[in-house]
Amino acid sequence: MSGDFAADLTEYTGIEPDDVDDFREYIAEGVCESDIDPDAVGPAAFSVMVNRYGDDDPESGTHPDLVRLVVAYDCPDRAELAEQYLSEADG
């Protein structure tokens, strides 16, 4: 990571939103403020947010590295759990 979210977003995911700050804020709100309780379900659950934004579809604004970047920049304490959910979705 370079320390520049916009540059990293483009490099790692190919996603180039019109407004990087608004995009980052929107994704971070969903990922970083979601419920990390393993029993949580529904749209407020961390696992759901990771799977939603971690889908490999850059044209739709989703990618596994998007989740990794947002977590690394905005809520690094969730990195291990995010990796767990991303690997479960991948496998």
MDTraj code that builds the backbone (N, CA, C; nanometers):
import mdtraj as md
import numpy as np

residues = "MET SER GLY ASP PHE ALA ALA ASP LEU THR GLU TYR THR GLY ILE GLU PRO ASP ASP VAL ASP ASP PHE ARG GLU TYR ILE ALA GLU GLY VAL CYS GLU SER ASP ILE ASP PRO ASP ALA VAL GLY PRO ALA ALA PHE SER VAL MET VAL ASN ARG TYR GLY ASP ASP ASP PRO GLU SER GLY THR HIS PRO ASP LEU VAL ARG LEU VAL VAL ALA TYR ASP CYS PRO ASP ARG ALA GLU LEU ALA GLU GLN TYR LEU SER GLU ALA ASP GLY".split()
xyz = np.array([
    [0.0843, -0.1183, 0.0000],
    [0.0000, 0.0000, 0.0000],
    [0.0882, 0.1237, 0.0000],
    [0.0424, 0.2210, -0.0731],
    [0.1220, 0.3419, -0.0914],
    [0.0929, 0.4505, 0.0110],
    [-0.0199, 0.4389, 0.0793],
    [-0.0629, 0.5472, 0.1674],
    [-0.1600, 0.6417, 0.0979],
    [-0.1832, 0.6196, -0.0303],
    [-0.2774, 0.6986, -0.1102],
    [-0.3914, 0.6054, -0.1502],
    [-0.5041, 0.6195, -0.0827],
    [-0.6162, 0.5276, -0.1043],
    [-0.6595, 0.5243, -0.2507],
    [-0.6735, 0.6395, -0.3138],
    [-0.7198, 0.6452, -0.4526],
    [-0.6244, 0.5700, -0.5457],
    [-0.4958, 0.5904, -0.5279],
    [-0.3971, 0.5225, -0.6118],
    [-0.4003, 0.3720, -0.5872],
    [-0.4093, 0.3324, -0.4613],
    [-0.4152, 0.1899, -0.4285],
    [-0.5422, 0.1268, -0.4831],
    [-0.6528, 0.1978, -0.4730],
    [-0.7806, 0.1458, -0.5227],
    [-0.7700, 0.1132, -0.6708],
    [-0.7158, 0.2049, -0.7478],
    [-0.7002, 0.1829, -0.8916],
    [-0.6018, 0.0712, -0.9202],
    [-0.4898, 0.0722, -0.8516],
    [-0.3864, -0.0284, -0.8767],
    [-0.4318, -0.1699, -0.8427],
    [-0.4934, -0.1877, -0.7261],
    [-0.5262, -0.3218, -0.6791],
    [-0.6596, -0.3746, -0.7296],
    [-0.7518, -0.2839, -0.7654],
    [-0.8859, -0.3306, -0.8022],
    [-0.9291, -0.2893, -0.9424],
    [-0.8703, -0.1841, -0.9956],
    [-0.9152, -0.1315, -1.1238],
    [-1.0389, -0.0448, -1.1106],
    [-1.0875, -0.0254, -0.9890],
    [-1.2066, 0.0563, -0.9646],
    [-1.1652, 0.2032, -0.9633],
    [-1.2363, 0.2855, -1.0417],
    [-1.2094, 0.4288, -1.0476],
    [-1.3400, 0.5054, -1.0329],
    [-1.3868, 0.5224, -0.9090],
    [-1.5136, 0.5935, -0.8897],
    [-1.4992, 0.7424, -0.9218],
    [-1.6111, 0.8056, -0.9521],
    [-1.6104, 0.9492, -0.9807],
    [-1.5612, 1.0291, -0.8608],
    [-1.6036, 0.9898, -0.7428],
    [-1.5631, 1.0589, -0.6201],
    [-1.5069, 0.9555, -0.5230],
    [-1.3765, 0.9452, -0.5187],
    [-1.3099, 0.8430, -0.4370],
    [-1.3441, 0.8588, -0.2896],
    [-1.3461, 0.9826, -0.2402],
    [-1.3739, 1.0041, -0.0978],
    [-1.5136, 0.9566, -0.0590],
    [-1.6145, 0.9900, -0.1401],
    [-1.7504, 0.9450, -0.1110],
    [-1.7608, 0.7932, -0.1208],
    [-1.6964, 0.7352, -0.2210],
    [-1.6972, 0.5895, -0.2387],
    [-1.6343, 0.5218, -0.1175],
    [-1.5181, 0.5712, -0.0766],
    [-1.4483, 0.5133, 0.0387],
    [-1.5330, 0.5257, 0.1640],
    [-1.5920, 0.6412, 0.1848],
    [-1.6747, 0.6635, 0.3036],
    [-1.7939, 0.5674, 0.3046],
    [-1.8553, 0.5491, 0.1903],
    [-1.9711, 0.4605, 0.1798],
    [-1.9327, 0.3158, 0.2123],
    [-1.8252, 0.2684, 0.1512],
    [-1.7807, 0.1305, 0.1748],
    [-1.7331, 0.1138, 0.3191],
    [-1.6573, 0.2116, 0.3694],
    [-1.6060, 0.2030, 0.5068],
    [-1.7194, 0.2003, 0.6081],
    [-1.8237, 0.2767, 0.5821],
    [-1.9374, 0.2755, 0.6740],
    [-1.9978, 0.1356, 0.6818],
    [-2.0154, 0.0720, 0.5674],
    [-2.0725, -0.0620, 0.5658],
    [-1.9817, -0.1660, 0.6286],
    [-1.8524, -0.1573, 0.5996],
    [-1.7577, -0.2581, 0.6471],
    [-1.7144, -0.2319, 0.7908],
    [-1.6774, -0.1101, 0.8214],
    [-1.6168, -0.0797, 0.9512],
    [-1.7183, -0.0603, 1.0640],
    [-1.8422, -0.0328, 1.0296],
    [-1.9426, -0.0113, 1.1329],
    [-2.0396, -0.1277, 1.1454],
    [-2.0139, -0.2352, 1.0709],
    [-2.1022, -0.3505, 1.0756],
    [-2.0777, -0.4337, 1.2012],
    [-2.1695, -0.5209, 1.2293],
    [-2.1681, -0.6043, 1.3500],
    [-2.0734, -0.7227, 1.3306],
    [-1.9682, -0.7301, 1.4111],
    [-1.8709, -0.8389, 1.3963],
    [-1.9075, -0.9647, 1.4752],
    [-2.0191, -0.9623, 1.5455],
    [-2.0639, -1.0817, 1.6167],
    [-2.0812, -1.1944, 1.5148],
    [-2.0165, -1.3104, 1.5362],
    [-2.0260, -1.4197, 1.4391],
    [-2.1687, -1.4690, 1.4162],
    [-2.2581, -1.4418, 1.5105],
    [-2.3971, -1.4844, 1.4966],
    [-2.4837, -1.3780, 1.4284],
    [-2.4254, -1.2627, 1.3983],
    [-2.5019, -1.1558, 1.3341],
    [-2.5423, -1.1985, 1.1937],
    [-2.6624, -1.1619, 1.1566],
    [-2.7137, -1.1929, 1.0233],
    [-2.7739, -1.0666, 0.9620],
    [-2.7986, -1.0722, 0.8343],
    [-2.8628, -0.9606, 0.7673],
    [-2.7636, -0.8562, 0.7210],
    [-2.8151, -0.7470, 0.6662],
    [-2.7297, -0.6467, 0.6031],
    [-2.6366, -0.5720, 0.6982],
    [-2.6579, -0.5828, 0.8270],
    [-2.5713, -0.5137, 0.9225],
    [-2.4549, -0.6009, 0.9695],
    [-2.4464, -0.7247, 0.9226],
    [-2.3422, -0.8169, 0.9668],
    [-2.2130, -0.7958, 0.8872],
    [-2.1011, -0.8001, 0.9559],
    [-1.9703, -0.7827, 0.8930],
    [-1.9490, -0.8852, 0.7817],
    [-1.9848, -1.0103, 0.8072],
    [-1.9662, -1.1148, 0.7059],
    [-2.0433, -1.0817, 0.5782],
    [-2.1613, -1.0265, 0.5922],
    [-2.2432, -0.9901, 0.4765],
    [-2.1781, -0.8748, 0.4002],
    [-2.1279, -0.7762, 0.4725],
    [-2.0628, -0.6622, 0.4074],
    [-1.9364, -0.7061, 0.3332],
    [-1.8576, -0.7924, 0.3959],
    [-1.7352, -0.8413, 0.3322],
    [-1.7708, -0.9171, 0.2051],
    [-1.8705, -1.0019, 0.2114],
    [-1.9103, -1.0776, 0.0925],
    [-1.9698, -0.9870, -0.0149],
    [-2.0458, -0.8877, 0.0259],
    [-2.1080, -0.7967, -0.0710],
    [-2.0018, -0.7175, -0.1466],
    [-1.9102, -0.6555, -0.0743],
    [-1.8104, -0.5697, -0.1379],
    [-1.6875, -0.6475, -0.1833],
    [-1.6765, -0.7723, -0.1418],
    [-1.5620, -0.8549, -0.1785],
    [-1.5843, -0.9388, -0.3025],
    [-1.7005, -0.9264, -0.3628],
    [-1.7278, -0.9974, -0.4878],
    [-1.6331, -0.9451, -0.5956],
    [-1.5795, -1.0322, -0.6774],
    [-1.4815, -0.9923, -0.7795],
    [-1.5530, -0.9412, -0.9047],
    [-1.5980, -0.8145, -0.8985],
    [-1.6693, -0.7519, -1.0097],
    [-1.6379, -0.6026, -1.0107],
    [-1.5153, -0.5660, -1.0514],
    [-1.4737, -0.4255, -1.0479],
    [-1.5666, -0.3303, -1.1229],
    [-1.6290, -0.3768, -1.2298],
    [-1.7200, -0.2889, -1.3038],
    [-1.8407, -0.2494, -1.2202],
    [-1.8752, -0.3324, -1.1241],
    [-1.9852, -0.3014, -1.0323],
    [-1.9355, -0.2347, -0.9045],
    [-1.8047, -0.2124, -0.8951],
    [-1.7480, -0.1465, -0.7779],
    [-1.7218, -0.2390, -0.6620],
    [-1.7015, -0.3672, -0.6909],
    [-1.6698, -0.4630, -0.5849],
    [-1.5449, -0.5409, -0.6226],
    [-1.4710, -0.5833, -0.5202],
    [-1.3482, -0.6599, -0.5429],
    [-1.2933, -0.7006, -0.4061],
    [-1.2344, -0.8201, -0.3949],
    [-1.1774, -0.8603, -0.2652],
    [-1.0748, -0.7594, -0.2123],
    [-0.9935, -0.7037, -0.3013],
    [-0.8932, -0.6073, -0.2552],
    [-0.9546, -0.4750, -0.2117],
    [-1.0761, -0.4456, -0.2562],
    [-1.1469, -0.3277, -0.2056],
    [-1.1695, -0.3444, -0.0560],
    [-1.2166, -0.4614, -0.0169],
    [-1.2388, -0.4881, 0.1257],
    [-1.1068, -0.4769, 0.2014],
    [-1.0027, -0.5378, 0.1461],
    [-0.8717, -0.5321, 0.2127],
    [-0.8223, -0.3888, 0.2295],
    [-0.8383, -0.3068, 0.1266],
    [-0.7931, -0.1676, 0.1346],
    [-0.8724, -0.0880, 0.2369],
    [-1.0031, -0.0992, 0.2319],
    [-1.0864, -0.0243, 0.3268],
    [-1.0550, -0.0662, 0.4696],
    [-1.0413, -0.1952, 0.4910],
    [-1.0084, -0.2440, 0.6254],
    [-0.8705, -0.1933, 0.6672],
    [-0.7726, -0.2017, 0.5778],
    [-0.6371, -0.1577, 0.6120],
    [-0.6326, -0.0087, 0.6445],
    [-0.7035, 0.0709, 0.5694],
    [-0.7011, 0.2159, 0.5904],
    [-0.7938, 0.2625, 0.7025],
    [-0.9114, 0.1998, 0.7167],
    [-1.0140, 0.2557, 0.8040],
    [-1.0494, 0.1742, 0.9273],
    [-1.0199, 0.0458, 0.9275],
    [-1.0499, -0.0349, 1.0466],
    [-0.9583, -0.1566, 1.0500],
    [-0.8278, -0.1324, 1.0655],
    [-0.7303, -0.2421, 1.0589],
    [-0.7507, -0.3512, 1.1631],
    [-0.8208, -0.3216, 1.2689],
    [-0.8471, -0.4225, 1.3709],
    [-0.9378, -0.5349, 1.3180],
    [-0.9985, -0.5143, 1.2028],
    [-1.0871, -0.6151, 1.1434],
    [-1.0193, -0.6958, 1.0323],
    [-0.8909, -0.6739, 1.0109],
    [-0.8210, -0.7360, 0.8972],
    [-0.8257, -0.8887, 0.9017],
    [-0.7963, -0.9465, 1.0145],
    [-0.7926, -1.0931, 1.0244],
    [-0.9303, -1.1532, 0.9977],
    [-1.0318, -1.0939, 1.0545],
    [-1.1672, -1.1439, 1.0350],
    [-1.2108, -1.1250, 0.8892],
    [-1.1735, -1.0131, 0.8294],
    [-1.2068, -0.9893, 0.6881],
    [-1.1427, -1.0959, 0.5996],
    [-1.0166, -1.1267, 0.6260],
    [-0.9481, -1.2312, 0.5482],
    [-1.0167, -1.3655, 0.5642],
    [-1.0620, -1.3937, 0.6845],
    [-1.1329, -1.5198, 0.7090],
    [-1.2582, -1.5268, 0.6221],
    [-1.3383, -1.4204, 0.6224],
    [-1.4608, -1.4206, 0.5432],
    [-1.4335, -1.4215, 0.3938],
    [-1.3287, -1.3500, 0.3508],
    [-1.2943, -1.3512, 0.2081],
    [-1.2491, -1.4904, 0.1637],
    [-1.1722, -1.5585, 0.2475],
    [-1.1259, -1.6931, 0.2105],
    [-1.2425, -1.7923, 0.2109],
    [-1.3378, -1.7750, 0.3010],
    [-1.4550, -1.8629, 0.3024],
    [-1.5386, -1.8427, 0.1760],
    [-1.5504, -1.7186, 0.1318],
    [-1.6296, -1.6895, 0.0113],
    [-1.5588, -1.7425, -0.1122],
    [-1.4268, -1.7422, -0.1078],
    [-1.3466, -1.7864, -0.2217],
    [-1.3431, -1.9377, -0.2338],
    [-1.3544, -2.0043, -0.1203],
    [-1.3381, -2.1491, -0.1194],
    [-1.4658, -2.2195, -0.1272],
])
top = md.Topology()
chain = top.add_chain()
for i, resn in enumerate(residues, 1):
    res = top.add_residue(resn, chain, resSeq=i)
    for name in ("N", "CA", "C"):
        top.add_atom(name, md.element.get_by_symbol(name[0]), res)
traj = md.Trajectory(xyz[None], top)
